[in-house]
């Protein structure tokens, strides 16, 4: 499913979802995430920094410090700045702590923002994590970033859903040539449905004809 119904933590949190997205709840989530002992800090050299990886059951030292800082902010009713949130995403990916990142997103420790959405979109497109794809869909729908939803439909090869979504959202900035180029290059999709390209071209033409007819009214 590409729909998301979870409430989101942001600076405009409504009364209805404060109980789910309160700083206290997010702080409790960070406390649960940081139960494992931190790894010892490595010497600050270029070599060790480039080769440091997370050991199973142990949170990297730097990430542990950041989690503690997040908890302190949230317990004082302060949501982390979006730059700090993006830094947390980068840290989790650098140390291969995707499970921690998933929990941060699930418990709304990281709140919706265009910057965070762009980070998650990059993860979804470059690493193909199913959870990242779903989080990207959900966050894009919550924040009404329709172009990102269209991009993810294309990335996940849901080709026949792209044009109906664009029409429904009245999204005219999406380049349809991208859709046709992806389909043309997707041998598997064409093998499964030899009429796929013809179907999409017919939809594009119907959209064009409808637009021309509307302009004459």
C-alpha positions as CSV (number, residue, x, y, z in Angstrom):
1,X,0.0,0.0,0.0
2,X,1.2,3.5,-0.8
3,X,-1.1,5.2,1.8
4,X,-0.1,6.2,5.3
5,X,-2.3,7.1,8.2
6,X,0.2,7.5,11.0
7,X,0.2,10.9,12.6
8,X,3.4,12.9,12.3
9,X,5.4,15.0,14.7
10,X,6.1,18.5,13.4
11,X,6.1,22.0,14.5
12,X,2.4,22.3,13.6
13,X,1.3,19.2,15.5
14,X,-2.5,19.3,16.0
15,X,-4.3,18.7,19.3
16,X,-5.6,15.3,17.9
17,X,-2.2,13.8,17.5
18,X,-0.2,15.4,20.3
19,X,-0.6,12.3,22.5
20,X,1.1,10.2,19.8
21,X,3.7,12.7,18.7
22,X,4.5,14.4,22.0
23,X,8.1,15.1,22.9
24,X,7.7,12.8,25.9
25,X,6.7,9.8,23.7
26,X,9.6,10.5,21.4
27,X,12.0,10.8,24.3
28,X,10.7,7.4,25.7
29,X,11.4,5.9,22.2
30,X,15.0,7.2,22.3
31,X,15.4,5.6,25.8
32,X,14.3,2.2,24.5
33,X,16.6,2.5,21.5
34,X,19.6,3.2,23.5
35,X,19.6,0.2,25.8
36,X,22.7,-1.4,24.4
37,X,26.1,-0.2,25.8
38,X,28.0,2.3,23.6
39,X,31.1,1.2,21.8
40,X,34.2,2.9,22.9
41,X,35.2,6.0,21.1
42,X,37.8,5.3,18.4
43,X,40.8,7.6,17.9
44,X,39.9,10.6,15.7
45,X,41.9,9.6,12.7
46,X,40.9,9.5,9.1
47,X,41.6,5.8,8.9
48,X,39.5,4.8,11.9
49,X,36.7,7.2,10.9
50,X,36.5,5.6,7.5
51,X,36.5,2.0,8.7
52,X,34.4,2.2,11.9
53,X,31.4,-0.1,11.7
54,X,28.7,-0.9,14.2
55,X,29.2,-4.1,16.1
56,X,26.1,-6.3,16.7
57,X,24.4,-5.3,20.0
58,X,26.6,-2.2,20.5
59,X,25.6,1.3,19.5
60,X,28.5,3.3,18.0
61,X,29.8,5.9,20.5
62,X,28.9,8.9,18.4
63,X,25.4,7.7,17.7
64,X,24.9,7.0,21.4
65,X,25.9,10.6,22.2
66,X,23.4,11.9,19.6
67,X,20.6,9.7,20.9
68,X,21.3,11.1,24.4
69,X,21.2,14.6,23.1
70,X,17.9,14.0,21.3
71,X,16.4,12.5,24.5
72,X,17.4,15.6,26.5
73,X,15.9,17.9,23.9
74,X,12.6,16.0,23.7
75,X,12.2,15.8,27.5
76,X,12.5,19.6,27.6
77,X,9.7,19.9,25.1
78,X,12.1,20.8,22.2
79,X,11.8,19.0,18.9
80,X,15.2,18.5,17.2
81,X,16.0,20.9,14.4
82,X,15.6,19.5,10.9
83,X,19.4,19.8,10.3
84,X,20.1,17.7,13.4
85,X,17.5,15.2,12.2
86,X,19.1,14.8,8.8
87,X,22.5,14.4,10.6
88,X,20.9,11.5,12.6
89,X,19.8,9.9,9.4
90,X,23.3,10.2,7.9
91,X,24.9,8.7,11.1
92,X,22.5,5.7,11.2
93,X,23.3,5.0,7.5
94,X,27.1,5.5,8.0
95,X,27.2,3.1,10.9
96,X,24.8,0.6,9.3
97,X,22.2,1.2,12.0
98,X,19.2,1.0,9.7
99,X,17.2,-0.7,12.5
100,X,17.7,2.4,14.7
101,X,16.7,4.7,11.9
102,X,13.5,2.7,11.4
103,X,12.6,3.0,15.1
104,X,13.3,6.7,15.0
105,X,10.9,7.1,12.1
106,X,8.3,4.7,13.5
107,X,8.2,6.5,16.9
108,X,8.2,10.0,15.3
109,X,11.5,10.9,16.9
110,X,12.3,12.4,13.5
111,X,9.4,14.6,12.4
112,X,8.3,15.2,8.8
113,X,10.1,17.9,6.8
114,X,11.0,18.4,3.1
115,X,14.7,17.9,4.1
116,X,14.1,14.6,5.9
117,X,11.8,13.4,3.1
118,X,14.6,14.1,0.6
119,X,17.0,12.0,2.7
120,X,14.6,9.1,3.0
121,X,13.9,9.3,-0.8
122,X,17.6,9.0,-1.5
123,X,17.8,5.9,0.8
124,X,14.8,4.4,-0.9
125,X,16.1,4.9,-4.4
126,X,19.8,4.1,-3.8
127,X,19.5,1.2,-1.3
128,X,16.1,-0.2,-2.2
129,X,15.1,-0.9,1.4
130,X,11.4,-1.8,1.4
131,X,10.9,0.0,4.7
132,X,12.4,3.2,3.3
133,X,10.2,3.0,0.2
134,X,7.1,2.7,2.4
135,X,8.3,5.5,4.8
136,X,8.9,7.7,1.8
137,X,5.5,7.1,0.4
138,X,3.8,7.7,3.7
139,X,5.7,10.9,4.5
140,X,5.2,12.3,1.0
141,X,1.5,11.7,1.3
142,X,1.3,13.3,4.8
143,X,3.2,16.3,3.7
144,X,1.4,16.5,0.3
145,X,4.6,16.2,-1.7
146,X,2.9,14.7,-4.7
147,X,5.9,14.9,-7.0
148,X,7.8,12.6,-4.6
149,X,4.9,10.1,-4.6
150,X,5.0,10.1,-8.4
151,X,8.8,9.6,-8.4
152,X,8.4,6.6,-6.0
153,X,5.7,5.1,-8.1
154,X,8.1,5.2,-11.0
155,X,11.0,3.9,-8.9
156,X,8.9,0.9,-7.7
157,X,7.8,0.2,-11.3
158,X,4.1,0.9,-10.7
159,X,4.0,2.3,-14.1
160,X,0.2,2.0,-14.7
161,X,-0.5,4.0,-11.5
162,X,1.6,7.0,-12.4
163,X,-0.7,8.8,-14.9
164,X,-3.9,8.2,-12.9
165,X,-2.1,9.6,-9.9
166,X,-0.9,12.7,-11.8
167,X,-4.4,13.3,-13.1
168,X,-6.0,12.9,-9.7
169,X,-3.5,15.3,-8.1
170,X,-3.5,17.6,-11.1
171,X,0.2,17.4,-11.1
172,X,1.5,18.9,-14.4
173,X,5.2,19.3,-13.6
174,X,6.0,15.6,-13.9
175,X,7.8,14.9,-17.2
176,X,6.0,12.0,-18.9
177,X,9.0,11.3,-21.0
178,X,10.6,9.9,-17.8
179,X,7.8,7.4,-17.5
180,X,8.1,6.2,-21.1
181,X,11.9,6.0,-21.0
182,X,11.7,3.9,-17.8
183,X,9.2,1.5,-19.4
184,X,11.2,1.3,-22.6
185,X,14.3,0.3,-20.6
186,X,12.5,-2.2,-18.4
187,X,12.8,-5.5,-20.2
188,X,11.1,-7.5,-17.4
189,X,8.0,-5.2,-17.4
190,X,7.7,-5.4,-21.1
191,X,8.1,-9.2,-21.1
192,X,5.3,-9.5,-18.5
193,X,3.0,-7.1,-20.3
194,X,3.9,-6.6,-24.0
195,X,1.1,-4.1,-24.3
196,X,2.4,-1.9,-21.4
197,X,3.9,0.8,-23.6
198,X,0.9,1.0,-25.9
199,X,-1.4,1.3,-22.9
200,X,0.6,4.2,-21.4
201,X,0.9,6.0,-24.7
202,X,-2.9,5.7,-25.1
203,X,-3.3,7.2,-21.7
204,X,-1.0,10.1,-22.5
205,X,-2.8,10.8,-25.7
206,X,-6.2,10.7,-23.9
207,X,-4.8,13.1,-21.4
208,X,-3.6,15.4,-24.2
209,X,-6.9,15.3,-26.0
210,X,-8.8,16.1,-22.8
211,X,-6.5,19.0,-22.1
212,X,-7.0,20.4,-25.7
213,X,-10.8,20.0,-25.4
214,X,-10.8,21.8,-22.1
215,X,-8.8,24.7,-23.4
216,X,-11.3,25.3,-26.2
217,X,-14.2,25.7,-23.8
